[in-house]
Amino acid sequence: MAKELWSLAAVVGVALLAQSGFRHLSESRDAERLVALARPGDIRMISSETCPWCTVARRWMQAEGVPFEECLIERDTACADEFRARGAAGTPLLVVRGHTVLGFDRGEVLRILEPSR
């Protein structure tokens, strides 16, 4: 029984490592494409001071060099007005070339920025 548990633990460990590596590769590819496609003013992130996902998105885009603008709904009345006008259910709310994207969905941002649009 102990041998089977060790085997199962080894399989799970390898699977988690593979998943982590794939995620890193995917994030790296997304970053390269976003940097190549996004121009200043293309991405605006409407954030909240208490939103942990906003912090993750901000740090990732900053670290990867993705150009974006950000406003905080608690500090900027125009930002809060836009947030409400777009009927957002939460933050981060990305406005990508006029399109609303709820959450930090790199795939959707890339889809909007692709030249075929």
MOURCOR-V927521 format. One record per run of one state. SS is the DSSP state (H for helix, E for strand, C for the rest). FROM is the first residue (numbers start at 1). TO is the last residue. Records with the same first field share a line. If there is no record, write none. Layout:
SS->FROM-TO  FROM-TO
This chain:
C->1-1  38-42  48-51  65-68  73-76  86-92  97-98  103-105  114-117
H->2-37  52-64  77-85  106-113
E->43-47  69-72  93-96  99-102
